[in-house]
Amino acid sequence: MGDFSQSVDVEKLISYSDDLVECLRGKRDIDSLTQCLEHSSALQSSCDADFGEVQSLVQACQENVCFIDWSIVGAFMDWRDGCISNSK
């Protein structure tokens, strides 16, 4: 890839980092970042709650499918047993 030290202008890097520090020193910027973090936390909490609800609904659907499947198998067995006993 080449020598990294040759491709980076140290003075530009220091200037950029100084600008970044000055930007973050402003109270308004920190307040904005804090507000974004709070909204992010609230969104994460809401997503977790929604995921839990969807997971419960999927589990309930899977249980219903299993119940219906066994009901169909049971009905078929009863029908088959009835056909066998009627043919005797």
PDB file with SEQRES, HELIX, SHEET and CRYST1 records, atoms N, CA, C and O in Angstrom:
SEQRES   1 A   88  MET GLY ASP PHE SER GLN SER VAL ASP VAL GLU LYS LEU          
SEQRES   2 A   88  ILE SER TYR SER ASP ASP LEU VAL GLU CYS LEU ARG GLY          
SEQRES   3 A   88  LYS ARG ASP ILE ASP SER LEU THR GLN CYS LEU GLU HIS          
SEQRES   4 A   88  SER SER ALA LEU GLN SER SER CYS ASP ALA ASP PHE GLY          
SEQRES   5 A   88  GLU VAL GLN SER LEU VAL GLN ALA CYS GLN GLU ASN VAL          
SEQRES   6 A   88  CYS PHE ILE ASP TRP SER ILE VAL GLY ALA PHE MET ASP          
SEQRES   7 A   88  TRP ARG ASP GLY CYS ILE SER ASN SER LYS                      
HELIX    1 AA1 PHE A    4  SER A    7  1                                   4    
HELIX    2 AA2 VAL A   10  ARG A   25  1                                  16    
HELIX    3 AA3 LYS A   27  ASN A   86  1                                  60    
CRYST1    1.000    1.000    1.000  90.00  90.00  90.00 P 1           1          
ATOM      1  N   MET A   1       0.812  -1.192   0.000  1.00  0.00           N  
ATOM      2  CA  MET A   1       0.000   0.000   0.000  1.00  0.00           C  
ATOM      3  C   MET A   1       0.856   1.258   0.000  1.00  0.00           C  
ATOM      4  O   MET A   1       0.396   2.307  -0.451  1.00  0.00           O  
ATOM      5  N   GLY A   2       2.036   1.186   0.471  1.00  0.00           N  
ATOM      6  CA  GLY A   2       2.888   2.370   0.528  1.00  0.00           C  
ATOM      7  C   GLY A   2       3.095   2.807   1.959  1.00  0.00           C  
ATOM      8  O   GLY A   2       2.458   2.298   2.881  1.00  0.00           O  
ATOM      9  N   ASP A   3       3.978   3.741   2.129  1.00  0.00           N  
ATOM     10  CA  ASP A   3       4.304   4.221   3.461  1.00  0.00           C  
ATOM     11  C   ASP A   3       3.258   5.227   3.918  1.00  0.00           C  
ATOM     12  O   ASP A   3       3.078   6.266   3.284  1.00  0.00           O  
ATOM     13  N   PHE A   4       2.567   4.925   5.015  1.00  0.00           N  
ATOM     14  CA  PHE A   4       1.496   5.772   5.533  1.00  0.00           C  
ATOM     15  C   PHE A   4       2.030   7.131   5.962  1.00  0.00           C  
ATOM     16  O   PHE A   4       1.362   8.147   5.769  1.00  0.00           O  
ATOM     17  N   SER A   5       3.216   7.160   6.537  1.00  0.00           N  
ATOM     18  CA  SER A   5       3.762   8.424   7.040  1.00  0.00           C  
ATOM     19  C   SER A   5       4.002   9.420   5.918  1.00  0.00           C  
ATOM     20  O   SER A   5       3.963  10.629   6.146  1.00  0.00           O  
ATOM     21  N   GLN A   6       4.245   8.936   4.724  1.00  0.00           N  
ATOM     22  CA  GLN A   6       4.465   9.837   3.600  1.00  0.00           C  
ATOM     23  C   GLN A   6       3.155  10.388   3.056  1.00  0.00           C  
ATOM     24  O   GLN A   6       3.137  11.482   2.490  1.00  0.00           O  
ATOM     25  N   SER A   7       2.064   9.656   3.216  1.00  0.00           N  
ATOM     26  CA  SER A   7       0.800  10.086   2.630  1.00  0.00           C  
ATOM     27  C   SER A   7      -0.016  10.977   3.559  1.00  0.00           C  
ATOM     28  O   SER A   7      -1.020  11.541   3.125  1.00  0.00           O  
ATOM     29  N   VAL A   8       0.381  11.122   4.821  1.00  0.00           N  
ATOM     30  CA  VAL A   8      -0.372  11.932   5.765  1.00  0.00           C  
ATOM     31  C   VAL A   8       0.407  13.205   6.067  1.00  0.00           C  
ATOM     32  O   VAL A   8       1.573  13.158   6.459  1.00  0.00           O  
ATOM     33  N   ASP A   9      -0.251  14.329   5.879  1.00  0.00           N  
ATOM     34  CA  ASP A   9       0.352  15.611   6.240  1.00  0.00           C  
ATOM     35  C   ASP A   9       0.033  15.852   7.711  1.00  0.00           C  
ATOM     36  O   ASP A   9      -1.119  16.094   8.070  1.00  0.00           O  
ATOM     37  N   VAL A  10       1.053  15.785   8.560  1.00  0.00           N  
ATOM     38  CA  VAL A  10       0.866  15.874  10.000  1.00  0.00           C  
ATOM     39  C   VAL A  10       0.237  17.211  10.393  1.00  0.00           C  
ATOM     40  O   VAL A  10      -0.619  17.251  11.277  1.00  0.00           O  
ATOM     41  N   GLU A  11       0.642  18.282   9.762  1.00  0.00           N  
ATOM     42  CA  GLU A  11       0.077  19.592  10.097  1.00  0.00           C  
ATOM     43  C   GLU A  11      -1.412  19.652   9.776  1.00  0.00           C  
ATOM     44  O   GLU A  11      -2.185  20.230  10.540  1.00  0.00           O  
ATOM     45  N   LYS A  12      -1.824  19.062   8.655  1.00  0.00           N  
ATOM     46  CA  LYS A  12      -3.251  19.030   8.308  1.00  0.00           C  
ATOM     47  C   LYS A  12      -4.022  18.178   9.313  1.00  0.00           C  
ATOM     48  O   LYS A  12      -5.141  18.520   9.695  1.00  0.00           O  
ATOM     49  N   LEU A  13      -3.422  17.077   9.734  1.00  0.00           N  
ATOM     50  CA  LEU A  13      -4.061  16.193  10.700  1.00  0.00           C  
ATOM     51  C   LEU A  13      -4.251  16.901  12.036  1.00  0.00           C  
ATOM     52  O   LEU A  13      -5.315  16.796  12.646  1.00  0.00           O  
ATOM     53  N   ILE A  14      -3.241  17.615  12.491  1.00  0.00           N  
ATOM     54  CA  ILE A  14      -3.340  18.361  13.747  1.00  0.00           C  
ATOM     55  C   ILE A  14      -4.385  19.463  13.619  1.00  0.00           C  
ATOM     56  O   ILE A  14      -5.173  19.681  14.540  1.00  0.00           O  
ATOM     57  N   SER A  15      -4.398  20.149  12.498  1.00  0.00           N  
ATOM     58  CA  SER A  15      -5.384  21.205  12.271  1.00  0.00           C  
ATOM     59  C   SER A  15      -6.802  20.640  12.287  1.00  0.00           C  
ATOM     60  O   SER A  15      -7.708  21.234  12.871  1.00  0.00           O  
ATOM     61  N   TYR A  16      -6.986  19.493  11.644  1.00  0.00           N  
ATOM     62  CA  TYR A  16      -8.300  18.847  11.616  1.00  0.00           C  
ATOM     63  C   TYR A  16      -8.734  18.459  13.023  1.00  0.00           C  
ATOM     64  O   TYR A  16      -9.884  18.689  13.398  1.00  0.00           O  
ATOM     65  N   SER A  17      -7.833  17.876  13.802  1.00  0.00           N  
ATOM     66  CA  SER A  17      -8.195  17.461  15.160  1.00  0.00           C  
ATOM     67  C   SER A  17      -8.496  18.671  16.035  1.00  0.00           C  
ATOM     68  O   SER A  17      -9.395  18.614  16.875  1.00  0.00           O  
ATOM     69  N   ASP A  18      -7.754  19.773  15.851  1.00  0.00           N  
ATOM     70  CA  ASP A  18      -8.048  21.000  16.602  1.00  0.00           C  
ATOM     71  C   ASP A  18      -9.431  21.534  16.249  1.00  0.00           C  
ATOM     72  O   ASP A  18     -10.180  21.954  17.130  1.00  0.00           O  
ATOM     73  N   ASP A  19      -9.768  21.520  14.971  1.00  0.00           N  
ATOM     74  CA  ASP A  19     -11.092  21.972  14.538  1.00  0.00           C  
ATOM     75  C   ASP A  19     -12.191  21.100  15.141  1.00  0.00           C  
ATOM     76  O   ASP A  19     -13.234  21.604  15.558  1.00  0.00           O  
ATOM     77  N   LEU A  20     -11.953  19.815  15.184  1.00  0.00           N  
ATOM     78  CA  LEU A  20     -12.934  18.888  15.748  1.00  0.00           C  
ATOM     79  C   LEU A  20     -13.135  19.148  17.236  1.00  0.00           C  
ATOM     80  O   LEU A  20     -14.266  19.151  17.721  1.00  0.00           O  
ATOM     81  N   VAL A  21     -12.048  19.364  17.954  1.00  0.00           N  
ATOM     82  CA  VAL A  21     -12.140  19.660  19.384  1.00  0.00           C  
ATOM     83  C   VAL A  21     -12.913  20.953  19.609  1.00  0.00           C  
ATOM     84  O   VAL A  21     -13.758  21.015  20.502  1.00  0.00           O  
ATOM     85  N   GLU A  22     -12.646  21.971  18.829  1.00  0.00           N  
ATOM     86  CA  GLU A  22     -13.365  23.245  18.959  1.00  0.00           C  
ATOM     87  C   GLU A  22     -14.851  23.072  18.668  1.00  0.00           C  
ATOM     88  O   GLU A  22     -15.700  23.674  19.325  1.00  0.00           O  
ATOM     89  N   CYS A  23     -15.143  22.260  17.699  1.00  0.00           N  
ATOM     90  CA  CYS A  23     -16.541  22.006  17.341  1.00  0.00           C  
ATOM     91  C   CYS A  23     -17.280  21.343  18.500  1.00  0.00           C  
ATOM     92  O   CYS A  23     -18.423  21.693  18.795  1.00  0.00           O  
ATOM     93  N   LEU A  24     -16.633  20.399  19.146  1.00  0.00           N  
ATOM     94  CA  LEU A  24     -17.277  19.659  20.228  1.00  0.00           C  
ATOM     95  C   LEU A  24     -17.289  20.429  21.544  1.00  0.00           C  
ATOM     96  O   LEU A  24     -17.997  20.048  22.475  1.00  0.00           O  
ATOM     97  N   ARG A  25     -16.525  21.491  21.631  1.00  0.00           N  
ATOM     98  CA  ARG A  25     -16.499  22.280  22.863  1.00  0.00           C  
ATOM     99  C   ARG A  25     -17.752  23.127  23.024  1.00  0.00           C  
ATOM    100  O   ARG A  25     -18.121  23.479  24.144  1.00  0.00           O  
ATOM    101  N   GLY A  26     -18.389  23.446  21.956  1.00  0.00           N  
ATOM    102  CA  GLY A  26     -19.577  24.288  22.037  1.00  0.00           C  
ATOM    103  C   GLY A  26     -20.684  23.576  22.789  1.00  0.00           C  
ATOM    104  O   GLY A  26     -20.956  22.405  22.521  1.00  0.00           O  
ATOM    105  N   LYS A  27     -21.333  24.262  23.732  1.00  0.00           N  
ATOM    106  CA  LYS A  27     -22.391  23.654  24.540  1.00  0.00           C  
ATOM    107  C   LYS A  27     -23.542  23.181  23.665  1.00  0.00           C  
ATOM    108  O   LYS A  27     -24.128  22.127  23.910  1.00  0.00           O  
ATOM    109  N   ARG A  28     -23.858  23.962  22.649  1.00  0.00           N  
ATOM    110  CA  ARG A  28     -24.968  23.589  21.773  1.00  0.00           C  
ATOM    111  C   ARG A  28     -24.678  22.268  21.073  1.00  0.00           C  
ATOM    112  O   ARG A  28     -25.574  21.438  20.917  1.00  0.00           O  
ATOM    113  N   ASP A  29     -23.430  22.069  20.649  1.00  0.00           N  
ATOM    114  CA  ASP A  29     -23.065  20.826  19.979  1.00  0.00           C  
ATOM    115  C   ASP A  29     -23.168  19.642  20.930  1.00  0.00           C  
ATOM    116  O   ASP A  29     -23.650  18.572  20.558  1.00  0.00           O  
ATOM    117  N   ILE A  30     -22.712  19.845  22.152  1.00  0.00           N  
ATOM    118  CA  ILE A  30     -22.789  18.763  23.138  1.00  0.00           C  
ATOM    119  C   ILE A  30     -24.242  18.463  23.462  1.00  0.00           C  
ATOM    120  O   ILE A  30     -24.622  17.300  23.602  1.00  0.00           O  
ATOM    121  N   ASP A  31     -25.061  19.510  23.583  1.00  0.00           N  
ATOM    122  CA  ASP A  31     -26.487  19.301  23.840  1.00  0.00           C  
ATOM    123  C   ASP A  31     -27.138  18.532  22.692  1.00  0.00           C  
ATOM    124  O   ASP A  31     -27.967  17.651  22.921  1.00  0.00           O  
ATOM    125  N   SER A  32     -26.765  18.863  21.474  1.00  0.00           N  
ATOM    126  CA  SER A  32     -27.313  18.158  20.309  1.00  0.00           C  
ATOM    127  C   SER A  32     -26.897  16.692  20.318  1.00  0.00           C  
ATOM    128  O   SER A  32     -27.705  15.804  20.049  1.00  0.00           O  
ATOM    129  N   LEU A  33     -25.636  16.452  20.629  1.00  0.00           N  
ATOM    130  CA  LEU A  33     -25.170  15.064  20.688  1.00  0.00           C  
ATOM    131  C   LEU A  33     -25.860  14.300  21.810  1.00  0.00           C  
ATOM    132  O   LEU A  33     -26.211  13.131  21.645  1.00  0.00           O  
ATOM    133  N   THR A  34     -26.056  14.956  22.953  1.00  0.00           N  
ATOM    134  CA  THR A  34     -26.746  14.322  24.076  1.00  0.00           C  
ATOM    135  C   THR A  34     -28.186  13.992  23.701  1.00  0.00           C  
ATOM    136  O   THR A  34     -28.688  12.912  24.014  1.00  0.00           O  
ATOM    137  N   GLN A  35     -28.842  14.927  23.029  1.00  0.00           N  
ATOM    138  CA  GLN A  35     -30.223  14.703  22.603  1.00  0.00           C  
ATOM    139  C   GLN A  35     -30.299  13.543  21.604  1.00  0.00           C  
ATOM    140  O   GLN A  35     -31.208  12.716  21.676  1.00  0.00           O  
ATOM    141  N   CYS A  36     -29.356  13.486  20.688  1.00  0.00           N  
ATOM    142  CA  CYS A  36     -29.325  12.377  19.724  1.00  0.00           C  
ATOM    143  C   CYS A  36     -29.135  11.046  20.439  1.00  0.00           C  
ATOM    144  O   CYS A  36     -29.763  10.049  20.082  1.00  0.00           O  
ATOM    145  N   LEU A  37     -28.275  11.031  21.439  1.00  0.00           N  
ATOM    146  CA  LEU A  37     -28.046   9.806  22.202  1.00  0.00           C  
ATOM    147  C   LEU A  37     -29.309   9.381  22.941  1.00  0.00           C  
ATOM    148  O   LEU A  37     -29.646   8.197  22.971  1.00  0.00           O  
ATOM    149  N   GLU A  38     -30.008  10.345  23.539  1.00  0.00           N  
ATOM    150  CA  GLU A  38     -31.255  10.027  24.240  1.00  0.00           C  
ATOM    151  C   GLU A  38     -32.300   9.474  23.274  1.00  0.00           C  
ATOM    152  O   GLU A  38     -32.973   8.491  23.584  1.00  0.00           O  
ATOM    153  N   HIS A  39     -32.436  10.101  22.107  1.00  0.00           N  
ATOM    154  CA  HIS A  39     -33.391   9.609  21.105  1.00  0.00           C  
ATOM    155  C   HIS A  39     -32.991   8.216  20.624  1.00  0.00           C  
ATOM    156  O   HIS A  39     -33.844   7.359  20.394  1.00  0.00           O  
ATOM    157  N   SER A  40     -31.701   8.006  20.478  1.00  0.00           N  
ATOM    158  CA  SER A  40     -31.214   6.698  20.050  1.00  0.00           C  
ATOM    159  C   SER A  40     -31.558   5.631  21.086  1.00  0.00           C  
ATOM    160  O   SER A  40     -31.971   4.525  20.735  1.00  0.00           O  
ATOM    161  N   SER A  41     -31.387   5.968  22.358  1.00  0.00           N  
ATOM    162  CA  SER A  41     -31.717   5.019  23.426  1.00  0.00           C  
ATOM    163  C   SER A  41     -33.212   4.719  23.451  1.00  0.00           C  
ATOM    164  O   SER A  41     -33.616   3.569  23.622  1.00  0.00           O  
ATOM    165  N   ALA A  42     -34.029   5.754  23.279  1.00  0.00           N  
ATOM    166  CA  ALA A  42     -35.480   5.555  23.259  1.00  0.00           C  
ATOM    167  C   ALA A  42     -35.895   4.697  22.072  1.00  0.00           C  
ATOM    168  O   ALA A  42     -36.754   3.825  22.197  1.00  0.00           O  
ATOM    169  N   LEU A  43     -35.283   4.949  20.924  1.00  0.00           N  
ATOM    170  CA  LEU A  43     -35.585   4.162  19.731  1.00  0.00           C  
ATOM    171  C   LEU A  43     -35.180   2.705  19.924  1.00  0.00           C  
ATOM    172  O   LEU A  43     -35.912   1.797  19.527  1.00  0.00           O  
ATOM    173  N   GLN A  44     -34.020   2.480  20.531  1.00  0.00           N  
ATOM    174  CA  GLN A  44     -33.560   1.112  20.794  1.00  0.00           C  
ATOM    175  C   GLN A  44     -34.528   0.392  21.725  1.00  0.00           C  
ATOM    176  O   GLN A  44     -34.856  -0.774  21.507  1.00  0.00           O  
ATOM    177  N   SER A  45     -34.984   1.087  22.757  1.00  0.00           N  
ATOM    178  CA  SER A  45     -35.930   0.498  23.699  1.00  0.00           C  
ATOM    179  C   SER A  45     -37.244   0.142  23.004  1.00  0.00           C  
ATOM    180  O   SER A  45     -37.806  -0.929  23.236  1.00  0.00           O  
ATOM    181  N   SER A  46     -37.722   1.036  22.162  1.00  0.00           N  
ATOM    182  CA  SER A  46     -38.957   0.787  21.422  1.00  0.00           C  
ATOM    183  C   SER A  46     -38.801  -0.398  20.474  1.00  0.00           C  
ATOM    184  O   SER A  46     -39.695  -1.236  20.362  1.00  0.00           O  
ATOM    185  N   CYS A  47     -37.666  -0.459  19.798  1.00  0.00           N  
ATOM    186  CA  CYS A  47     -37.405  -1.575  18.882  1.00  0.00           C  
ATOM    187  C   CYS A  47     -37.329  -2.898  19.637  1.00  0.00           C  
ATOM    188  O   CYS A  47     -37.831  -3.917  19.163  1.00  0.00           O  
ATOM    189  N   ASP A  48     -36.703  -2.882  20.809  1.00  0.00           N  
ATOM    190  CA  ASP A  48     -36.619  -4.096  21.621  1.00  0.00           C  
ATOM    191  C   ASP A  48     -38.007  -4.569  22.041  1.00  0.00           C  
ATOM    192  O   ASP A  48     -38.299  -5.764  22.011  1.00  0.00           O  
ATOM    193  N   ALA A  49     -38.860  -3.620  22.434  1.00  0.00           N  
ATOM    194  CA  ALA A  49     -40.224  -3.974  22.833  1.00  0.00           C  
ATOM    195  C   ALA A  49     -40.996  -4.547  21.648  1.00  0.00           C  
ATOM    196  O   ALA A  49     -41.681  -5.561  21.785  1.00  0.00           O  
ATOM    197  N   ASP A  50     -40.890  -3.907  20.491  1.00  0.00           N  
ATOM    198  CA  ASP A  50     -41.569  -4.405  19.292  1.00  0.00           C  
ATOM    199  C   ASP A  50     -41.064  -5.789  18.912  1.00  0.00           C  
ATOM    200  O   ASP A  50     -41.852  -6.661  18.543  1.00  0.00           O  
ATOM    201  N   PHE A  51     -39.752  -5.996  18.999  1.00  0.00           N  
ATOM    202  CA  PHE A  51     -39.180  -7.295  18.664  1.00  0.00           C  
ATOM    203  C   PHE A  51     -39.718  -8.374  19.599  1.00  0.00           C  
ATOM    204  O   PHE A  51     -40.061  -9.471  19.158  1.00  0.00           O  
ATOM    205  N   GLY A  52     -39.789  -8.060  20.889  1.00  0.00           N  
ATOM    206  CA  GLY A  52     -40.319  -9.028  21.846  1.00  0.00           C  
ATOM    207  C   GLY A  52     -41.760  -9.393  21.546  1.00  0.00           C  
ATOM    208  O   GLY A  52     -42.145 -10.559  21.634  1.00  0.00           O  
ATOM    209  N   GLU A  53     -42.560  -8.389  21.188  1.00  0.00           N  
ATOM    210  CA  GLU A  53     -43.965  -8.637  20.861  1.00  0.00           C  
ATOM    211  C   GLU A  53     -44.089  -9.497  19.603  1.00  0.00           C  
ATOM    212  O   GLU A  53     -44.873 -10.446  19.572  1.00  0.00           O  
ATOM    213  N   VAL A  54     -43.324  -9.170  18.580  1.00  0.00           N  
ATOM    214  CA  VAL A  54     -43.365  -9.945  17.335  1.00  0.00           C  
ATOM    215  C   VAL A  54     -42.893 -11.376  17.586  1.00  0.00           C  
ATOM    216  O   VAL A  54     -43.459 -12.325  17.044  1.00  0.00           O  
ATOM    217  N   GLN A  55     -41.864 -11.525  18.402  1.00  0.00           N  
ATOM    218  CA  GLN A  55     -41.358 -12.858  18.714  1.00  0.00           C  
ATOM    219  C   GLN A  55     -42.433 -13.694  19.413  1.00  0.00           C  
ATOM    220  O   GLN A  55     -42.587 -14.879  19.117  1.00  0.00           O  
ATOM    221  N   SER A  56     -43.174 -13.081  20.339  1.00  0.00           N  
ATOM    222  CA  SER A  56     -44.263 -13.788  21.019  1.00  0.00           C  
ATOM    223  C   SER A  56     -45.368 -14.181  20.043  1.00  0.00           C  
ATOM    224  O   SER A  56     -45.905 -15.286  20.119  1.00  0.00           O  
ATOM    225  N   LEU A  57     -45.705 -13.278  19.130  1.00  0.00           N  
ATOM    226  CA  LEU A  57     -46.745 -13.582  18.144  1.00  0.00           C  
ATOM    227  C   LEU A  57     -46.323 -14.713  17.211  1.00  0.00           C  
ATOM    228  O   LEU A  57     -47.132 -15.577  16.873  1.00  0.00           O  
ATOM    229  N   VAL A  58     -45.065 -14.707  16.797  1.00  0.00           N  
ATOM    230  CA  VAL A  58     -44.563 -15.777  15.926  1.00  0.00           C  
ATOM    231  C   VAL A  58     -44.614 -17.111  16.666  1.00  0.00           C  
ATOM    232  O   VAL A  58     -44.997 -18.129  16.089  1.00  0.00           O  
ATOM    233  N   GLN A  59     -44.229 -17.108  17.935  1.00  0.00           N  
ATOM    234  CA  GLN A  59     -44.267 -18.342  18.715  1.00  0.00           C  
ATOM    235  C   GLN A  59     -45.703 -18.853  18.844  1.00  0.00           C  
ATOM    236  O   GLN A  59     -45.949 -20.054  18.731  1.00  0.00           O  
ATOM    237  N   ALA A  60     -46.648 -17.944  19.079  1.00  0.00           N  
ATOM    238  CA  ALA A  60     -48.054 -18.345  19.174  1.00  0.00           C  
ATOM    239  C   ALA A  60     -48.541 -18.930  17.852  1.00  0.00           C  
ATOM    240  O   ALA A  60     -49.276 -19.918  17.846  1.00  0.00           O  
ATOM    241  N   CYS A  61     -48.141 -18.332  16.736  1.00  0.00           N  
ATOM    242  CA  CYS A  61     -48.521 -18.861  15.421  1.00  0.00           C  
ATOM    243  C   CYS A  61     -47.929 -20.249  15.204  1.00  0.00           C  
ATOM    244  O   CYS A  61     -48.601 -21.141  14.685  1.00  0.00           O  
ATOM    245  N   GLN A  62     -46.681 -20.430  15.597  1.00  0.00           N  
ATOM    246  CA  GLN A  62     -46.044 -21.742  15.441  1.00  0.00           C  
ATOM    247  C   GLN A  62     -46.765 -22.795  16.277  1.00  0.00           C  
ATOM    248  O   GLN A  62     -46.951 -23.926  15.828  1.00  0.00           O  
ATOM    249  N   GLU A  63     -47.169 -22.425  17.489  1.00  0.00           N  
ATOM    250  CA  GLU A  63     -47.912 -23.365  18.334  1.00  0.00           C  
ATOM    251  C   GLU A  63     -49.260 -23.707  17.703  1.00  0.00           C  
ATOM    252  O   GLU A  63     -49.690 -24.860  17.749  1.00  0.00           O  
ATOM    253  N   ASN A  64     -49.926 -22.718  17.117  1.00  0.00           N  
ATOM    254  CA  ASN A  64     -51.211 -22.967  16.450  1.00  0.00           C  
ATOM    255  C   ASN A  64     -51.038 -23.885  15.247  1.00  0.00           C  
ATOM    256  O   ASN A  64     -51.863 -24.767  15.014  1.00  0.00           O  
ATOM    257  N   VAL A  65     -49.970 -23.680  14.485  1.00  0.00           N  
ATOM    258  CA  VAL A  65     -49.705 -24.538  13.325  1.00  0.00           C  
ATOM    259  C   VAL A  65     -49.473 -25.976  13.785  1.00  0.00           C  
ATOM    260  O   VAL A  65     -49.986 -26.913  13.173  1.00  0.00           O  
ATOM    261  N   CYS A  66     -48.707 -26.156  14.855  1.00  0.00           N  
ATOM    262  CA  CYS A  66     -48.479 -27.512  15.380  1.00  0.00           C  
ATOM    263  C   CYS A  66     -49.791 -28.147  15.828  1.00  0.00           C  
ATOM    264  O   CYS A  66     -50.039 -29.320  15.549  1.00  0.00           O  
ATOM    265  N   PHE A  67     -50.633 -27.380  16.523  1.00  0.00           N  
ATOM    266  CA  PHE A  67     -51.912 -27.900  16.985  1.00  0.00           C  
ATOM    267  C   PHE A  67     -52.786 -28.309  15.801  1.00  0.00           C  
ATOM    268  O   PHE A  67     -53.384 -29.385  15.809  1.00  0.00           O  
ATOM    269  N   ILE A  68     -52.857 -27.460  14.794  1.00  0.00           N  
ATOM    270  CA  ILE A  68     -53.662 -27.769  13.604  1.00  0.00           C  
ATOM    271  C   ILE A  68     -53.109 -28.990  12.891  1.00  0.00           C  
ATOM    272  O   ILE A  68     -53.864 -29.849  12.435  1.00  0.00           O  
ATOM    273  N   ASP A  69     -51.780 -29.066  12.794  1.00  0.00           N  
ATOM    274  CA  ASP A  69     -51.145 -30.216  12.146  1.00  0.00           C  
ATOM    275  C   ASP A  69     -51.527 -31.510  12.860  1.00  0.00           C  
ATOM    276  O   ASP A  69     -51.906 -32.491  12.220  1.00  0.00           O  
ATOM    277  N   TRP A  70     -51.425 -31.507  14.189  1.00  0.00           N  
ATOM    278  CA  TRP A  70     -51.783 -32.714  14.941  1.00  0.00           C  
ATOM    279  C   TRP A  70     -53.278 -33.002  14.848  1.00  0.00           C  
ATOM    280  O   TRP A  70     -53.685 -34.164  14.851  1.00  0.00           O  
ATOM    281  N   SER A  71     -54.095 -31.963  14.767  1.00  0.00           N  
ATOM    282  CA  SER A  71     -55.540 -32.171  14.615  1.00  0.00           C  
ATOM    283  C   SER A  71     -55.849 -32.833  13.278  1.00  0.00           C  
ATOM    284  O   SER A  71     -56.701 -33.718  13.201  1.00  0.00           O  
ATOM    285  N   ILE A  72     -55.161 -32.407  12.233  1.00  0.00           N  
ATOM    286  CA  ILE A  72     -55.358 -33.005  10.909  1.00  0.00           C  
ATOM    287  C   ILE A  72     -54.915 -34.459  10.920  1.00  0.00           C  
ATOM    288  O   ILE A  72     -55.610 -35.330  10.396  1.00  0.00           O  
ATOM    289  N   VAL A  73     -53.761 -34.720  11.518  1.00  0.00           N  
ATOM    290  CA  VAL A  73     -53.266 -36.105  11.595  1.00  0.00           C  
ATOM    291  C   VAL A  73     -54.258 -36.961  12.378  1.00  0.00           C  
ATOM    292  O   VAL A  73     -54.565 -38.084  11.978  1.00  0.00           O  
ATOM    293  N   GLY A  74     -54.760 -36.429  13.499  1.00  0.00           N  
ATOM    294  CA  GLY A  74     -55.731 -37.177  14.302  1.00  0.00           C  
ATOM    295  C   GLY A  74     -57.017 -37.447  13.535  1.00  0.00           C  
ATOM    296  O   GLY A  74     -57.554 -38.553  13.594  1.00  0.00           O  
ATOM    297  N   ALA A  75     -57.514 -36.444  12.815  1.00  0.00           N  
ATOM    298  CA  ALA A  75     -58.739 -36.620  12.033  1.00  0.00           C  
ATOM    299  C   ALA A  75     -58.528 -37.643  10.928  1.00  0.00           C  
ATOM    300  O   ALA A  75     -59.409 -38.459  10.659  1.00  0.00           O  
ATOM    301  N   PHE A  76     -57.370 -37.605  10.288  1.00  0.00           N  
ATOM    302  CA  PHE A  76     -57.078 -38.580   9.246  1.00  0.00           C  
ATOM    303  C   PHE A  76     -57.029 -39.986   9.826  1.00  0.00           C  
ATOM    304  O   PHE A  76     -57.560 -40.923   9.230  1.00  0.00           O  
ATOM    305  N   MET A  77     -56.396 -40.139  10.985  1.00  0.00           N  
ATOM    306  CA  MET A  77     -56.305 -41.468  11.612  1.00  0.00           C  
ATOM    307  C   MET A  77     -57.704 -41.979  11.975  1.00  0.00           C  
ATOM    308  O   MET A  77     -58.016 -43.151  11.765  1.00  0.00           O  
ATOM    309  N   ASP A  78     -58.548 -41.085  12.525  1.00  0.00           N  
ATOM    310  CA  ASP A  78     -59.916 -41.490  12.859  1.00  0.00           C  
ATOM    311  C   ASP A  78     -60.679 -41.899  11.601  1.00  0.00           C  
ATOM    312  O   ASP A  78     -61.390 -42.903  11.600  1.00  0.00           O  
ATOM    313  N   TRP A  79     -60.528 -41.118  10.529  1.00  0.00           N  
ATOM    314  CA  TRP A  79     -61.194 -41.430   9.273  1.00  0.00           C  
ATOM    315  C   TRP A  79     -60.707 -42.769   8.736  1.00  0.00           C  
ATOM    316  O   TRP A  79     -61.510 -43.600   8.311  1.00  0.00           O  
ATOM    317  N   ARG A  80     -59.377 -42.983   8.756  1.00  0.00           N  
ATOM    318  CA  ARG A  80     -58.802 -44.226   8.256  1.00  0.00           C  
ATOM    319  C   ARG A  80     -59.289 -45.415   9.084  1.00  0.00           C  
ATOM    320  O   ARG A  80     -59.650 -46.455   8.534  1.00  0.00           O  
ATOM    321  N   ASP A  81     -59.298 -45.254  10.409  1.00  0.00           N  
ATOM    322  CA  ASP A  81     -59.775 -46.343  11.269  1.00  0.00           C  
ATOM    323  C   ASP A  81     -61.246 -46.644  10.998  1.00  0.00           C  
ATOM    324  O   ASP A  81     -61.660 -47.803  11.030  1.00  0.00           O  
ATOM    325  N   GLY A  82     -62.038 -45.598  10.731  1.00  0.00           N  
ATOM    326  CA  GLY A  82     -63.448 -45.801  10.403  1.00  0.00           C  
ATOM    327  C   GLY A  82     -63.612 -46.527   9.084  1.00  0.00           C  
ATOM    328  O   GLY A  82     -64.490 -47.380   8.955  1.00  0.00           O  
ATOM    329  N   CYS A  83     -62.780 -46.203   8.098  1.00  0.00           N  
ATOM    330  CA  CYS A  83     -62.844 -46.871   6.804  1.00  0.00           C  
ATOM    331  C   CYS A  83     -62.454 -48.337   6.933  1.00  0.00           C  
ATOM    332  O   CYS A  83     -63.064 -49.205   6.311  1.00  0.00           O  
ATOM    333  N   ILE A  84     -61.447 -48.605   7.733  1.00  0.00           N  
ATOM    334  CA  ILE A  84     -60.980 -49.989   7.907  1.00  0.00           C  
ATOM    335  C   ILE A  84     -62.039 -50.810   8.630  1.00  0.00           C  
ATOM    336  O   ILE A  84     -62.305 -51.945   8.236  1.00  0.00           O  
ATOM    337  N   SER A  85     -62.657 -50.257   9.689  1.00  0.00           N  
ATOM    338  CA  SER A  85     -63.650 -51.025  10.449  1.00  0.00           C  
ATOM    339  C   SER A  85     -64.934 -51.209   9.642  1.00  0.00           C  
ATOM    340  O   SER A  85     -65.622 -52.214   9.824  1.00  0.00           O  
ATOM    341  N   ASN A  86     -65.277 -50.279   8.765  1.00  0.00           N  
ATOM    342  CA  ASN A  86     -66.477 -50.411   7.939  1.00  0.00           C  
ATOM    343  C   ASN A  86     -66.282 -51.421   6.812  1.00  0.00           C  
ATOM    344  O   ASN A  86     -67.250 -51.995   6.313  1.00  0.00           O  
ATOM    345  N   SER A  87     -65.033 -51.635   6.416  1.00  0.00           N  
ATOM    346  CA  SER A  87     -64.791 -52.563   5.312  1.00  0.00           C  
ATOM    347  C   SER A  87     -64.777 -54.012   5.772  1.00  0.00           C  
ATOM    348  O   SER A  87     -64.737 -54.916   4.936  1.00  0.00           O  
ATOM    349  N   LYS A  88     -64.808 -54.256   7.063  1.00  0.00           N  
ATOM    350  CA  LYS A  88     -64.782 -55.639   7.575  1.00  0.00           C  
ATOM    351  C   LYS A  88     -66.131 -56.251   7.613  1.00  0.00           C  
ATOM    352  O   LYS A  88     -66.275 -57.405   8.017  1.00  0.00           O  
TER     353      LYS A  88                                                      
END                                                                             
